[in-house]
Amino acid sequence: MDAPVHDRWFYPFNGNAGERPLASTFTAFGSEFDFFDDRDGQVLLGFETQTVVPSGMEPGAYRITSGRITLMIESDDIIYDPTPDPWQTFQIDGPADEDPGRANIVSGVAFRDGFDGWSFGESGPYGNVDIGGRNAYPIDFDSDGAAFDISNSLTEGYQPNPFGIGLTPDVPAGEIMPALTKLTFELDVLDPDIQCYLRRGLDDGLLSFLVTSLHASSQQGSGGEPYPDWVMKENSLVFFDIADAAGLELEGVLADPRGDGGDINGDGSTDVTDLLLVISDWGCTCCLSDINDDGRTDVTDLLGVISDWGN
C-alpha cells in the first residue's frame, strides 16, 4: 500500500489533526514538560487493507510471512541509530548511552473511550493531556498476550518490545541521515502476539500503527537537540513525487476456510493433518485450530479433533 488512509501527528496540541505536512516524534521525559507522556509526539498511521486483501475471513485465515512499514524523514540533522537504547540510559543517574542517537520504533495501537481504528481515524479526539490520557496509544503485550500502553516506559522502568525498528542501508550507524532518508520498519511476524495483531487487523480491513521515538524535546528555535520530522501524505513533496508517504507491505497466505467440527484445514475430513495443526499452533490466540473459539489453541481443541476423527 503506497499511502495510509490515515496519517496524523498524534500530539495533544496539534490543531490540524490529519492535515499536516510533517509529524514529529519526541519524548517529554526529563524535560520541563514531563507531565506529558514519555512518548509525547507520536505518528499515527492507518492502512486500509481490505482494498487489497479480503477482510472478514476470521483472523486465523491470514498467515503473514513478512511485513514492513516505510516512512521518510524530512529532517537533515538526526543521527541514525538502528538499536533501541536501554531505558536506564535516559535516567539522570543511569549509564551512558553506548552509541550516538536514538532509535525510531513502530508499535501496534489500542484505543480508549470506545474508539477503534475506523471510528478514530484522523480526526478522533486526542483524549486528555494527562499522562496515560490519550485515546490511541502504542502497545506491547504481557505474558498472557494482553496489550498494554508503552507510552510511559521510561517513567515506569521497562524495555518495551517494538513491532519493528527503523532501519536504512544507506547511512552508517552514528551518522547524520540526509533529508528524505527512507526508514524501513521490518515487522517481527515471528512474535506470536504481533502475528495475531496483524491477523486481526487484516480481518477487520484496517491496520493501525504508531511510530515513536525518545529524542529529547525542545521548543523550536531554542537551540535544543533536534528530533525527527516525518513526511505525511499531505506534504507537497509527496504531491510532486519528490518524497513518499508512509507505506505498508505484507506477504503471506490466505488459508482455506475452516470446515466443520475438527476439520481445521477445510479438506472435508478430520484427520492427522488437523491434529498436527493443533500441535503446531499450540498456545495461539488467533488460529483456525482454536476450534472451540475460546481464544487459545490448547488441549480442548486437541480433544475436539480426536473426538471428531474421521468425520
Number of C-alpha atoms within 10 A of each C-alpha: 15 13 19 22 17 22 30 26 29 27 21 19 11 15 10 11 19 23 18 17 19 21 23 24 24 23 26 21 24 16 13 10 14 15 14 21 24 26 25 27 28 24 22 28 30 24 24 22 21 16 11 10 14 14 19 14 19 17 23 22 22 27 18 18 14 15 17 20 22 19 22 20 23 24 20 15 15 22 21 24 24 19 16 20 19 18 19 16 14 18 15 9 8 11 12 13 14 9 14 13 21 22 19 25 23 27 25 25 25 20 16 14 11 8 15 17 24 16 10 17 20 21 13 16 15 18 14 11 15 11 15 17 16 21 20 27 23 26 24 22 17 10 7 9 14 10 17 14 18 23 24 21 16 23 15 11 12 13 15 19 17 23 25 21 24 24 22 17 9 11 15 13 18 15 14 16 23 17 16 18 19 24 21 21 24 19 23 19 21 11 12 16 23 21 24 22 21 24 24 22 22 26 22 20 20 21 24 26 23 24 30 26 24 26 23 19 23 18 9 10 6 7 8 11 13 18 23 23 21 26 27 31 25 15 18 13 17 16 12 9 9 10 22 22 22 26 18 21 13 15 10 11 10 14 14 15 16 20 16 16 17 30 26 26 21 16 15 14 19 24 19 13 14 22 21 13 18 26 16 12 18 18 18 21 24 25 25 27 31 27 24 15 13 12 13 20 25 20 14 14 22 21 14 18 24 16 13 15 17 13 13
